């Protein structure tokens, strides 16, 4: 059975008109005295995305920045709780999050996202929603062996035992970024060093 978002819908574009508002993205950014941006962390499960994202938001907040963190697991408790782990559902997961992140950037926020987002095409589609300079892809790199060694949620062990299907890095591919704005190596650097690197490259 197909899910609602996969079903063909009647074209209603002719009846939907964009409503212009008086307050612009620039107005909201000026009010917060910051440059709104989406900082998109991608990498294998266990690479450290959520840990880095959380520490990064703390560092940004301490600098007086207005932020919001979108975490992969957390979003699946609400907005995306009807999605599974098939390639199609993962693509829809990223599409929805991208649109939410775009709205938050429009609100003038610095948005930090932590999603495996395994497919390059989905990340590229997310990037296209933003104006130039508003999307910063951060590749949270750690070798698969290191991620399996950490295995904080026990997911790799279950995937190797066949208890979890279509697990990224095991029986579903991860397409590493080719031109990420920032690459951090969590196998060689600690959390503090990684956050400092991101902040420095963002110029904050």
N, C-alpha and C positions, 0 to 999 in steps of 0.2 A: 504494500500500500504506500502510495506517495504521500509525503507530508505536505501541509498546506502551501508552503512557500515554493514547492516544486510543481504544484498544479498550475496549469495554464489559466490565466485570469483574463477577463475582458479588459481591453485597453481603455483606461479611463483618463488618459492624459489630457484629452480634449476638455475635460471638465475640471481639471486641477490647475490652478493658476498660482504662481509664486506670489506670496504676499510680502511686499517690501515693508521693512520696519524702519522707524526713525533712528534707532540706536544701532550703530554699526559695530562690526568686529573691532575696528580701530578704536572706537569710543570705549568699548569694554576693556581693551588692552591698556589704553591710556589711563583709565580709572585705576587699574591694578599696577600700573607702572612696570609692565613687563612685556616681553615678546611671547605671545602664545605659540606653543609648539607641541607636536605629538612625538614623544620619545618612545620608539617602538622596539622593545627588547624581544629578540627571537633566539631560539637555541633549543637544544635537546632537553628532554625532561632530566632534571638533576644537574643541569649546567649551572644553575644558580640564578635564574631570571627573577623569580619572586623575591628572593633574598636581596638581590641587587636593587630591584625596583623599590622595595620597601626602604632600604637604606638611602637610596637616591631621593625618594620623596622627603625623607627626614632632613637630608642635607639641603634640599631646595627650600623647605619650609623654614629652616633655620636662617636661610638667607632672605626671608620675608616674601618668598614667592607663593603665589596662589596655585595650588596643584590639585590633581585628582589621580588616583591609581586605579587602573582597570586590570584585575588579575584574572587569568584564564580560568582557574577553578571557581573563583567567586562568581564570575559572570554566569557560569553554568548552573548556579544555584537559583538563578532568577531569569534574566532576559533570555538565556539560551538553554534553559533546562529541558526543552523539548528536543534537543539535538543529540545525536549519537556521535560515534567516532568514525563513521564512513568518510571517504574522501569528500563526498558531496556535503555532508553535515559539517565537516571541518571548514570547507570553503564558506558555507553560510555563516558559521560561527565568526569567522574573520570579517565577513562582509558586514554583519550587524555591528560588531565591535568597532569597525572602521567608521561607520556612520555615527556611532555614539561619540567616538573620539573627535570626529570632525565638529560635531555640535559643541563639544566642550572647548575645543580650540576657538570656535566662533564666539564662545562666551568669554574668551580672554584667558583661559587657563593653560597651564603647562600640564599636559596629560602624559602620564607614564603608563605604558601598557606592558604586560608580561604574558606573552602567549608563545607557545611552541611555533605556531604559524608555519608549518613545515613546507608549504608550497610557495615557490618564488612568485608564481603568477598571482596568488592571493595577496601577497605583500606588495607587489607592484600595483595591483588594483587599489589597495588601500592608499598607497602613496599618491595616486592620481587624484584622489579626492581633495588633496590639500594644495594650497598655493606653494610656490617655490620657497624653500627654507623652513616650511612648517612641519615637515616630516623628517625625523632623524632616525634612521635604522641603526640599531645597536646589535651587533652579533655577539651574543654571550657564548663564547667558545669554550668547550671542554671536550676532550676526546670521549668517544662512546665508552671506552674502557673505564675512564674516570667516572663518568655518569653512572655506569652500572655499579661501580665500587661504592659510590655514595648511596645510591638508590634510597633516598629519604622516605619514600612512600611505599617501598617494597614492590613497585610496579614492574621493574625489569625482571625481578625474580618470578613474578606471576606470568609475565609475557614469555619468558624462556620456558616456563612450565606449560604454556599453551592455555593458561587461564584467561589471558587477555589477548584479544585478536586486534590486528591492525594497529599495533603499537609502534609509534615513531622510533626509528632506529633499529627495530627488530624485524618486523614484517611489513612495515610501511616506511617509505623513504622520507628523509629530511634533506631538503635542498638548501644548502648553505648560501647565504648572500654572496653575490659576486662583487657588489660595489657598496657595501654598507658604509655609512658615514663614520661609524665608530666600531672598532672590534676590541673586545676585552677578553682576556684569557684567564678564566677563573681557576685553571689548573696550576697556574704559575703565580697568580696574584691574589691577595686576600680582598675581602669586601671593601675595606677602606680604600685600598689602592685603586680598585676598579671604579668606585664612586668618584674619587678624585680625578681619575682620567676622564670620565664622562663629563664632569663639571668643567674641567679645564677645556675640553674640546668644544663644549657648548659656550664657553666664554662667560661662565657664571662664577 
